[in-house]
Amino acid sequence: MLEAALYKNPEKITIEWWPSLQDYNEAIQNPRACLNDVELKNSLPYTNAVGLPRTVTGSFASVYRMHCADKDYALRLF
């Protein structure tokens, strides 16, 4: 579920949406569909015992360890 914030402006009220941790976890399971970088599109996230992406959260970010052909990357999402 996406989180929302209401910002009041004398001229209009706008709603801005940002992804939740669950949105990130769902998206990162298919890197080809959600990432733009060519190397990261071909990567796979490290997973836990039940097959869900392992994540470390803190400081307003979620970090995923992604395995590419010959190296690993830390993918930090805010």
N, C-alpha and C positions, 0 to 999 in steps of 0.2 A: 504494500500500500504506500502510495506517495504521501509525503508530508507536505503541508502547505503553510504559507505565511501570508498574512494580509498586511499590506502596506497602505496606510491612509495618506492620501495626497489631496489637497483642496480641490483639485480638478477631477480626480478619479481615484478609484480603489482598484489596486491590482493584486492579483494572486500569483505568487511564485511557487513552483513546485520543485522539490529536490528528492533524490532517491533515498530510500531507507536501506539499512543493512541487508534486509531480505531482497530488495531489488538488485543490489550489487551481487549477492550470492546467486541469484537466478541468472543474471546476465553473464557472469564470468564462467558459467558452465559451458557456454558456447562462444569462445573467443572470436571465432570467424565472423559472427554476427554482430558483436558489440565493440570490437577494437579496430582502430584504423591502421596501426603500425603493422607492416607486412610480416616482420619476424614474430611479433606477439600474436598475430592472427593464427599462426601455425603452432602456438604453444598450448600446453595443457596445465591447468592448475593442480597443485598438490592437493590431495583429498584426505579426509579423515576415514575412520573405519566404516562408515556407512556411505561413503562415496560423495560426500558434499565437500565443496572447496574449503580448505583450511584458511582461516583468516585471523589476523591479529588486529585488534582495534585499539584506538586511543588517539588523543590529540586531533579529534574531528576527522580521522581518516581510517580507512580499512586497507590493510596490506595483504596482498596475496602473493604467494611464491609460485611463479610460473616457470615451467620447464620447456625450454626450446631444444633444438636438435643437439647442441653441444654445450649449452650453458643455461643457467637459471637467472631469472630476473625477479626483482621485487616490484610489484605493481601496486602503487599507492593511489587510492581513490578517495577523494574528499566529498 
